[in-house]
C-alpha cells in the first residue's frame, strides 16, 4: 500500500516506508502528510512552557570522545566551569521570580564530584523553589552515575527522586545505529543502554523525553532505525512525553569540516518523525537550534511543540548557535498564532496550564 494511503487510513508505517519518506525530494508533499497526521492525532494546540536551563558544569570525562560536542572540557582545560550549589540556587530563585515552571539541568560527566553533589544541589534547589519542576540529567549522566558510584540504574534514579528530581531530559541518544555511533562518539554509552535507562525510568514512573541528533554523517536508514527503536520503547512503556530532533552544529567541534543540516533537512526530519512516531504525542521543534523562523514553519510539517522560553543555554551556543537564549512568552505566542495554531502553555508533563486564543491584533 502506498505511504499516502497508509497515512490516510492511519495505518502504521514500516521501516521501508520511512526510508521512502527520507529519500523523497518532495518536501511539501511530505509536509502535507505530516500535517494531516498531526491534525488527526493531536489537533491544533501547539505546546510551550515557561522554562529555564542551568548547565551546571562543562567538565566532562568524555570531552575528547564526542566529536560533535563543543561544550565539554577536560578537567583543568581553559573554559571549564562548575557552578557551586549556591550559584545554582541563586539562578533557580531568579528564574522562579520570572514565573518558570520548569528548570532543565544537564552537564558534563565530572570525574571528581561525588554523587552527593548531585543529590545536594537537587535538594537545595527544590527546597528553594518547591513549585518548580526539576527536569534533570540525560541518560548518559544516569549511566555514568551508575558506573562511577557502583549503583544500579534504579538506585540512582530513586535517590535522585528522593532529593526532588522530577523527570529525565532526552539528551544523549545521538544516533543509535552503531555505524554512526562509532564514527561520532565511539566509547560513549550505546543506544541500547540509552533505551535501558529510559525503560528503567518509565518502570519507576519517571517521565522522559527522547531525542535524536541529526545532520552529520547519517543516512536515511540510520534515521529510520533510530526512530523505530524509540517507537518500540514507547509501545512498551508509554513513558516518552516528546520527541526532540536535535540539529548538529559543527562550529568549534572536531567535525567542523561538515556543513551541518539545512532548513530543508530540519523540516524533513520533523515531518518524518511525526509520521513514524505515531505513539509519541509531542514532536518538538527546538527553536534554540533551528531558529525561531524554521521552528514556526515546522508547525506546518508535523511539529506541535515549540519548547519554551529557555533563558540560558550553553551547550549549543558553545557549538556556534547564533539564536538568542531567550524567547519571551509574547514572541512564542506570535509565532504560534501566525502559523494558524492555538498556543497552549504546559507544564513539564504536558498538563495544559493556559490556552491563549488569538486576539484581534494577533490574526
C-alpha positions as CSV (number, residue, x, y, z in Angstrom):
1,X,0.0,0.0,0.0
2,X,1.4,3.5,-0.9
3,X,2.5,5.6,2.1
4,X,-0.2,8.2,1.3
5,X,-2.9,5.6,1.7
6,X,-1.4,4.3,4.9
7,X,-1.4,7.8,6.4
8,X,-5.0,8.4,5.2
9,X,-6.1,5.1,6.8
10,X,-4.0,5.7,10.0
11,X,-2.0,2.5,9.3
12,X,1.4,2.2,11.0
13,X,4.3,2.9,8.7
14,X,7.2,0.4,8.3
15,X,10.9,0.9,8.1
16,X,10.7,0.7,4.3
17,X,8.1,3.4,4.3
18,X,10.3,5.6,6.5
19,X,13.2,5.2,4.1
20,X,11.0,6.2,1.2
21,X,10.0,9.3,3.1
22,X,13.5,10.2,3.9
23,X,14.6,9.8,0.3
24,X,11.7,11.7,-1.2
25,X,12.7,15.0,-2.8
26,X,9.1,16.3,-2.4
27,X,9.3,18.1,0.9
28,X,6.0,19.9,0.6
29,X,4.1,16.6,-0.1
30,X,5.9,15.1,2.9
31,X,4.9,18.2,5.0
32,X,1.3,17.9,3.9
33,X,1.2,14.2,5.0
34,X,2.8,15.1,8.4
35,X,0.4,18.0,8.9
36,X,-2.5,15.7,8.3
37,X,-1.1,13.2,10.8
38,X,-0.6,16.0,13.3
39,X,-4.1,17.3,12.9
40,X,-5.7,13.8,13.3
41,X,-3.5,12.7,16.3
42,X,-3.1,15.8,18.4
43,X,-5.2,18.7,16.9
44,X,-4.3,22.3,16.7
45,X,-2.7,23.0,20.1
46,X,1.0,24.0,20.0
47,X,2.6,23.5,23.4
48,X,5.3,25.6,25.0
49,X,6.4,26.2,28.6
50,X,8.0,28.8,30.7
51,X,11.3,27.2,31.4
52,X,15.0,27.9,32.0
53,X,18.2,26.0,31.6
54,X,21.1,25.6,34.1
55,X,24.1,23.7,32.6
56,X,25.7,23.1,35.9
57,X,29.2,22.1,34.6
58,X,31.0,21.5,31.4
59,X,33.8,19.4,32.9
60,X,33.4,16.1,31.2
61,X,35.3,12.8,31.2
62,X,34.2,12.3,27.6
63,X,35.4,15.7,26.3
64,X,37.6,14.0,23.8
65,X,35.2,11.2,22.8
66,X,32.2,13.1,21.5
67,X,33.4,14.6,18.2
68,X,30.2,16.6,17.8
69,X,30.5,18.4,21.2
70,X,32.0,21.9,21.7
71,X,30.7,22.1,25.3
72,X,32.7,19.6,27.3
73,X,36.1,20.4,28.7
74,X,38.7,18.2,30.3
75,X,39.5,18.9,33.9
76,X,41.8,21.9,34.1
77,X,41.2,22.9,30.5
78,X,40.6,26.6,29.8
79,X,37.0,27.4,29.7
80,X,35.9,24.7,32.1
81,X,33.5,25.6,34.9
82,X,31.3,24.1,37.6
83,X,28.7,26.1,39.4
84,X,28.5,25.9,43.2
85,X,25.3,24.9,44.8
86,X,24.8,28.5,46.0
87,X,25.2,29.7,42.4
88,X,22.6,27.2,41.1
89,X,20.2,28.1,43.9
90,X,20.5,31.8,43.1
91,X,19.9,31.2,39.4
92,X,16.8,29.0,40.2
93,X,15.4,31.6,42.5
94,X,15.8,34.3,39.9
95,X,14.1,32.1,37.3
96,X,11.3,31.3,39.7
97,X,10.7,35.0,40.2
98,X,10.2,35.2,36.4
99,X,7.5,32.6,36.6
100,X,9.2,29.5,35.3
101,X,7.5,26.2,35.9
102,X,10.5,24.0,34.8
103,X,14.3,24.1,35.2
104,X,16.2,21.9,32.8
105,X,19.6,20.8,34.1
106,X,22.3,18.8,32.3
107,X,26.1,18.9,32.4
108,X,29.3,17.1,31.7
109,X,30.4,13.9,33.3
110,X,32.6,15.4,36.0
111,X,35.4,13.0,37.0
112,X,35.7,14.3,40.6
113,X,32.3,15.2,42.0
114,X,30.8,12.7,44.5
115,X,27.2,11.6,44.0
116,X,26.2,13.7,46.9
117,X,27.0,16.8,44.8
118,X,24.1,16.0,42.5
119,X,21.6,15.0,45.2
120,X,22.6,18.0,47.3
121,X,22.0,20.5,44.5
122,X,18.7,19.0,43.5
123,X,17.6,19.1,47.1
124,X,18.8,22.6,47.7
125,X,17.1,23.9,44.5
126,X,13.9,22.1,45.3
127,X,13.8,23.5,48.8
128,X,14.4,27.0,47.5
129,X,11.8,26.8,44.7
130,X,9.4,23.9,45.5
131,X,6.9,24.9,42.9
132,X,9.3,24.4,40.0
133,X,9.7,21.0,38.3
134,X,13.3,19.9,38.0
135,X,13.9,18.2,34.7
136,X,17.5,17.0,35.2
137,X,20.2,14.8,33.7
138,X,20.4,12.8,30.5
139,X,20.6,9.1,30.2
140,X,24.4,9.5,29.7
141,X,24.7,11.1,33.1
142,X,22.5,8.5,34.8
143,X,24.6,5.7,33.2
144,X,27.8,7.5,34.4
145,X,26.5,7.8,37.9
146,X,25.6,4.1,37.9
147,X,29.0,3.0,36.8
148,X,31.1,5.5,38.7
149,X,29.3,5.1,42.0
150,X,28.5,1.4,41.6
151,X,24.8,1.7,41.9
152,X,22.0,0.1,39.8
153,X,20.2,2.4,37.5
154,X,17.1,2.0,39.7
155,X,19.0,3.1,42.8
156,X,20.5,6.1,41.1
157,X,17.0,7.2,39.9
158,X,15.3,6.6,43.2
159,X,17.9,8.5,45.2
160,X,17.6,11.5,42.8
161,X,13.9,11.4,43.0
162,X,14.0,11.3,46.8
163,X,16.1,14.5,46.6
164,X,13.5,16.3,44.4
165,X,14.2,15.2,40.9
166,X,11.1,15.2,38.7
167,X,11.9,13.9,35.2
168,X,14.7,13.0,32.8
169,X,15.8,15.0,29.8
170,X,16.1,13.3,26.4
171,X,19.7,14.1,25.7
172,X,22.4,11.6,25.0
173,X,20.7,9.5,22.4
174,X,22.8,10.9,19.5
175,X,22.2,8.3,16.8
176,X,21.6,4.7,17.9
177,X,22.9,2.8,14.9
178,X,26.5,1.5,15.6
179,X,27.7,2.6,12.2
180,X,27.0,6.2,13.1
181,X,27.6,6.0,16.9
182,X,31.2,4.7,16.3
183,X,32.0,7.5,13.9
184,X,30.8,10.4,16.1
185,X,31.2,9.2,19.7
186,X,33.0,5.8,19.9
187,X,33.4,4.8,23.6
188,X,30.2,6.6,24.7
189,X,27.2,4.9,26.1
190,X,25.4,2.8,23.5
191,X,22.0,3.2,22.1
192,X,20.9,0.0,23.8
193,X,22.0,1.5,27.2
194,X,20.1,4.7,26.5
195,X,16.9,2.7,26.0
196,X,17.6,0.7,29.1
197,X,18.0,3.9,31.2
198,X,14.7,5.2,29.8
199,X,12.9,1.9,30.3
200,X,14.1,1.8,33.9
201,X,12.9,5.4,34.5
202,X,9.5,4.6,33.0
203,X,9.1,1.5,35.2
204,X,9.6,3.7,38.2
205,X,7.1,6.2,37.0
206,X,9.7,8.8,36.0
207,X,8.7,10.5,32.7
208,X,11.3,11.3,30.0
209,X,11.6,12.9,26.6
210,X,13.7,11.4,23.8
211,X,16.0,12.8,21.2
212,X,18.0,12.2,18.0
213,X,20.9,14.2,16.8
214,X,20.9,14.6,13.0
215,X,22.7,16.4,10.2
216,X,26.2,14.9,10.5
217,X,27.2,11.5,8.9
218,X,23.9,9.6,9.0
219,X,22.0,8.0,6.1
220,X,18.2,7.7,5.8
221,X,18.3,4.1,7.1
222,X,20.0,5.3,10.3
223,X,17.4,7.9,11.0
224,X,14.6,5.4,10.5
225,X,16.3,2.8,12.6
226,X,16.6,5.3,15.5
227,X,13.0,6.5,15.3
228,X,11.7,2.9,15.2
229,X,13.7,1.9,18.2
230,X,12.1,4.8,20.1
231,X,8.7,3.8,18.8
232,X,9.2,0.3,20.0
233,X,10.1,1.5,23.5
234,X,7.1,3.8,23.6
235,X,4.9,0.8,22.6
236,X,6.3,-1.0,25.6
237,X,6.3,1.7,28.3
238,X,4.4,4.8,27.1
239,X,6.8,7.0,29.1
240,X,8.1,9.4,26.5
241,X,6.4,12.8,26.6
242,X,8.0,14.2,23.5
243,X,10.5,13.6,20.7
244,X,13.0,16.3,20.1
245,X,15.2,16.2,16.9
246,X,18.5,18.0,17.7
247,X,20.3,19.6,14.8
248,X,24.0,19.1,14.7
249,X,26.1,22.4,15.0
250,X,29.5,21.8,13.6
251,X,31.3,25.0,14.6
252,X,34.0,24.6,17.2
253,X,33.7,20.8,17.2
254,X,36.0,18.0,15.9
255,X,33.5,17.7,13.0
256,X,33.8,21.3,11.9
257,X,34.5,20.2,8.3
258,X,30.9,19.1,8.0
259,X,28.3,21.7,6.8
260,X,25.5,20.8,9.2
261,X,21.9,20.4,8.3
262,X,19.9,22.8,6.1
263,X,16.5,24.2,6.9
264,X,15.1,21.8,4.3
265,X,16.5,18.8,6.2
266,X,15.3,20.2,9.5
267,X,11.8,20.2,8.2
268,X,12.1,16.7,6.6
269,X,13.3,15.2,9.9
270,X,10.4,16.8,11.8
271,X,7.9,15.6,9.2
272,X,9.2,12.0,9.2
273,X,9.2,11.9,13.0
274,X,5.5,12.9,13.0
275,X,4.7,10.1,10.5
276,X,6.8,7.3,12.1
277,X,6.4,8.1,15.8
278,X,2.7,7.6,15.8
279,X,2.7,6.9,19.6
280,X,4.5,10.0,20.8
281,X,2.1,12.9,21.2
282,X,4.5,15.8,21.1
283,X,7.0,16.4,18.3
284,X,9.1,19.3,19.4
285,X,10.7,22.0,17.2
286,X,13.6,23.2,19.2
287,X,14.0,26.8,18.2
288,X,17.2,27.3,20.0
289,X,18.9,25.1,17.4
290,X,17.0,25.6,14.2
291,X,15.9,29.3,14.7
292,X,12.5,30.6,15.6
293,X,11.7,31.1,11.9
294,X,12.2,27.5,10.9
295,X,10.5,26.3,14.2
296,X,7.5,28.4,13.1
297,X,7.4,26.8,9.6
298,X,7.8,23.4,11.2
299,X,4.3,23.8,12.7
300,X,3.0,23.0,9.2
301,X,5.3,20.0,9.0
302,X,4.1,18.0,11.9
303,X,5.5,19.7,15.0
304,X,3.2,20.6,17.8
305,X,5.6,21.8,20.5
306,X,7.9,24.8,20.2
307,X,9.8,24.2,23.5
308,X,9.8,27.2,25.8
309,X,11.4,30.5,26.9
310,X,14.7,28.7,27.7
311,X,16.5,31.8,29.1
312,X,20.0,30.4,29.3
313,X,21.5,27.6,27.1
314,X,25.2,26.9,26.8
315,X,25.6,23.6,25.0
316,X,24.6,24.6,21.5
317,X,25.8,28.1,21.8
318,X,29.3,26.8,22.6
319,X,28.9,24.9,19.2
320,X,28.1,28.1,17.3
321,X,24.4,28.6,17.7
322,X,23.5,32.2,16.9
323,X,20.0,32.1,18.1
324,X,19.0,34.1,21.2
325,X,19.0,32.4,24.6
326,X,15.5,33.7,25.5
327,X,12.2,33.9,23.7
328,X,9.7,35.9,25.6
329,X,6.2,34.3,26.0
330,X,4.8,37.0,23.8
331,X,7.2,36.1,21.0
332,X,6.2,32.4,21.2
333,X,2.6,33.3,21.1
334,X,3.1,35.3,18.0
335,X,5.0,32.5,16.3
336,X,2.2,30.1,17.0
337,X,-0.7,32.4,16.2
338,X,0.8,33.4,12.9
339,X,1.1,29.7,12.0
340,X,-2.7,29.3,12.5
341,X,-2.3,27.2,15.6
342,X,-3.6,27.6,19.2
343,X,-0.9,28.2,21.9
344,X,-1.2,26.0,24.9
345,X,1.2,26.8,27.8
346,X,2.0,23.5,29.5
347,X,3.9,22.1,32.5
348,X,6.7,19.6,32.1
349,X,4.5,16.6,31.8
350,X,2.1,18.2,29.4
351,X,-0.7,19.3,31.6
352,X,-2.2,22.4,30.0
353,X,-1.9,25.5,32.2
354,X,-3.5,28.0,29.9
355,X,-4.8,28.2,26.3
356,X,-4.2,31.5,24.5
357,X,-6.9,32.3,22.0
358,X,-5.8,34.8,19.4
359,X,-6.6,38.5,19.9
360,X,-7.8,40.7,17.1
361,X,-4.3,42.2,16.8
362,X,-2.7,38.7,16.5
363,X,-4.6,37.5,13.5
